[in-house]
Amino acid sequence: MDAAGFGADVAATPDSLRALADWLDQGGARLPGPLGAGVDSVLLLGMGSSAYAAGIVAARLRAAGVHAVAELASTDLLPPVDPRTLVVAVSASGGSAETVAAARRYGGAGRLVAVTEDTSSPITQGADAVLPLLAGPEDGGVSCRSYRHTLAVLLALADQLAPGLAPRLPTACRAAAEQTEALLRTADDWADEVARLLDGPDGCFVVAPAARLSSAQQSALMLREGPRRSAHHAETGDWSHVDVYLTKTLDYRMLLMPGSAWDDELLRWTAGRDAKVVTVGATAPGARGHVPYDGWGDSNVALLTETTVAEVVAHRLWAAD
């Protein structure tokens, strides 16, 4: 793993998102007709960033009326093989041992789709279809572009099963590319101050609404994986049940992705206990810092853009160590 390589990987995100949008416009990420027909349920499998993206897409499918679940590939409690279940095994490298093992359970016995950067990797063995991520190599050793591409490819796949689930996805990819580019271009104006606010002695806590929980999960991972900082995630509403207690005893630093109906309750506690909060996208009362970008009100644009802030902060902390 390498800080300079990670910085270069993040810098390449806008171009990779634009190329992905072009591919999606051309019908990329589509399943062969028979594979997506007559599906009773969807099972998404992955680890780490892949699991974060899968969890959001499974939730969207459920909200659209499709029976869908996302499971860690390492679980001992996988559902039984069912020929009417579409199994989607996600691994950016294609070699995640847990996901390869879980996919093997369903290969040749049901409907198995592999989603990966390496279309000749072990995850593809026994798959009925393979969807490429097209994120390109990540020389820094950290999944950043591949996380975004996983989200977009899974959303495109889900839109086939529940039409209208991810409308105008290529447009969202292009908007996210533009906003990511703007955040990177203006990083010298905000990154050092945000890093100062978030890099506390007790770590950083990243919070996002349920519909974008993967943004909190991925952002916290960026801070752990690169600069090796203590970082944790929570869902906005659930925060008041699981993390609020820490604001009383810790030097509490929060990176908040606003947009939840429960933002006000969270902010009431953080203001009352003098926690340091930085918001991404929308601003919020009492926030010590704010990193704006256009289009944050579109959930797809937000999902594909807002993790940029944690990536830039992680890179600066990592490079300074």
LINFEN-V132489 format. One record per pair of residues at least 4 apart in sequence whose ideal C-beta (glycine too) atoms are under 7 Angstrom apart, sorted by the first residue. I is the first residue (numbers start at 1). GAP is how many residues later the second one is. Records with the same first field share a line. If there is no record, write none. Layout:
I=GAP / GAP
//
This chain:
1=139 / 140 / 141
2=4 / 137 / 138 / 139
3=4 / 223 / 312 / 315 / 316
4=4
5=4 / 134 / 135 / 136
6=4 / 134 / 136 / 220 / 309 / 312
7=4 / 308
8=4 / 131 / 132
9=129 / 130 / 131 / 133 / 135 / 136
10=134 / 301 / 302 / 305
11=173
12=4 / 124 / 133
13=4 / 131 / 132 / 135 / 167
14=4 / 163 / 166 / 167
15=4
16=4 / 119 / 120 / 129
17=4 / 131 / 156 / 159 / 160 / 163 / 287
18=4 / 156 / 159
19=4 / 115
20=4 / 114 / 129 / 132 / 153
21=4 / 149 / 152 / 153
22=4
23=5 / 111
24=4 / 5 / 132 / 145 / 146 / 149
25=145
29=102 / 124 / 127 / 128
30=130
31=4 / 5 / 82 / 98 / 126 / 129
32=97
33=4
35=76 / 93 / 94
36=124 / 125
38=46
39=45 / 47 / 122
40=27 / 44 / 45
41=26 / 27 / 44
42=19 / 24 / 26 / 44 / 46 / 119
43=26 / 28 / 36 / 42 / 44
44=10 / 13 / 14 / 26 / 44 / 46
45=26 / 28 / 42 / 43 / 44 / 45 / 54 / 57 / 58
46=4 / 5 / 8 / 27 / 44 / 45 / 53
47=4 / 25 / 26 / 27 / 49 / 51 / 52
48=95
49=4 / 94 / 98 / 101 / 169 / 172
50=4 / 40 / 41 / 42 / 100
51=4 / 19 / 21
52=162 / 165 / 166
53=4 / 94 / 97 / 98 / 101 / 161
54=4 / 16 / 36 / 100
55=4 / 15 / 158 / 159
56=4 / 95 / 157 / 158
57=4 / 97 / 98 / 101
58=4 / 10 / 11 / 12
59=4
60=4 / 98 / 105
61=5 / 7 / 97 / 100 / 101 / 104
62=4 / 6
64=98 / 101
65=97
66=95 / 96
71=4 / 7
73=23 / 25 / 26 / 29
74=24
78=24 / 27
79=6
81=24 / 25 / 28 / 29
82=28
83=27 / 28
85=25 / 26
86=25 / 27
87=19 / 23 / 24 / 25 / 26
88=25 / 27 / 69
89=10 / 13 / 14 / 23 / 25 / 34
90=9 / 25 / 60
91=4 / 5 / 8 / 25 / 32
92=24 / 25 / 41 / 51 / 54 / 58
93=24 / 25 / 28
94=22 / 23 / 24 / 27 / 28 / 29 / 30
95=5 / 26 / 27
96=4
97=4
98=4
99=4 / 24
100=4 / 22 / 23
103=4 / 9 / 11 / 20
104=22
106=4 / 6
107=5 / 18 / 19 / 20
108=18
111=17
112=14 / 15 / 16
113=14 / 15 / 16 / 18
114=9 / 10 / 13 / 16
115=16 / 18 / 35 / 38 / 39
116=5 / 7 / 8 / 14 / 17
117=15 / 16 / 18 / 29
119=5 / 11 / 13
120=4
124=6
131=22 / 26
133=13 / 16 / 17 / 20
134=15
135=10 / 11 / 14
136=9
138=4 / 5 / 6 / 7 / 8
142=83 / 84
143=4
144=167
145=4
146=4
147=4 / 71
148=4 / 156
149=4
150=4
151=4 / 152 / 153
152=4 / 17 / 21 / 152
153=4
154=4
155=4 / 11 / 14
156=10 / 13
158=4 / 7 / 8
159=4 / 6 / 7 / 10
166=134
168=4
169=4 / 131
170=4
171=4
172=4 / 126 / 128 / 129 / 132
173=4 / 131
174=4
175=4 / 120 / 126
176=4 / 125 / 128 / 129
177=4
178=4
179=4 / 114 / 115 / 116 / 122 / 126
180=4 / 125 / 128
181=4
182=4 / 111
183=4 / 110 / 125 / 126
186=4
187=4 / 125
190=4 / 101
191=4 / 121 / 122 / 125
192=4 / 124
193=4 / 96
194=4 / 84 / 95 / 97 / 115 / 119
195=4 / 118 / 121 / 122
197=56 / 79 / 81 / 91 / 92
198=6 / 55 / 57 / 80 / 115
199=30 / 118
200=4 / 51 / 53
201=50
202=48 / 49 / 50
203=26 / 27 / 28 / 29
204=19 / 25 / 27 / 49 / 51
205=27 / 29 / 38 / 47 / 48 / 49
206=10 / 13 / 14 / 25 / 27 / 49 / 104
207=9 / 27 / 29 / 32 / 47 / 49 / 50 / 59
208=4 / 5 / 7 / 8 / 27 / 28 / 49
209=27 / 48 / 50 / 51
210=25
211=88
212=45 / 47 / 87 / 90 / 91
213=4 / 22
214=4 / 89
215=4 / 42 / 88 / 91 / 92
216=4 / 17 / 18 / 41
217=4 / 16
218=4 / 89
219=36 / 88 / 91
220=4 / 11 / 12 / 13
221=4
222=4 / 85 / 88 / 89 / 92
223=4 / 6 / 8 / 87 / 91
224=4 / 5 / 7
226=88 / 89 / 92
227=87 / 90 / 91 / 94
229=88
234=4 / 5 / 8 / 9
235=4
236=24 / 26 / 27 / 30
237=23 / 25
238=4
239=4 / 5 / 27
240=4 / 25 / 26 / 29
244=25
246=4 / 6
247=5 / 22 / 23 / 26 / 28
248=25
252=23 / 24
253=23
254=16 / 21 / 23
255=23 / 25 / 55
256=21 / 22 / 23 / 28
257=23 / 24 / 49
258=5 / 21 / 23 / 24 / 26
259=23
262=4
263=4 / 21
264=4
266=4
267=4 / 17 / 18 / 19
268=4
269=4
270=5 / 7 / 16
271=15
276=12
277=7 / 9 / 10 / 11
278=9 / 10 / 11 / 12 / 13
279=4 / 5 / 8 / 11
280=11 / 26 / 29
281=11 / 12 / 15 / 21 / 25
282=14
283=4 / 7
291=18
293=12
295=6
296=6
298=4
299=4
300=4
301=4
302=4
307=4
308=4
309=4
310=4
311=4
312=4
313=4
314=4
315=4
316=4
317=4
//
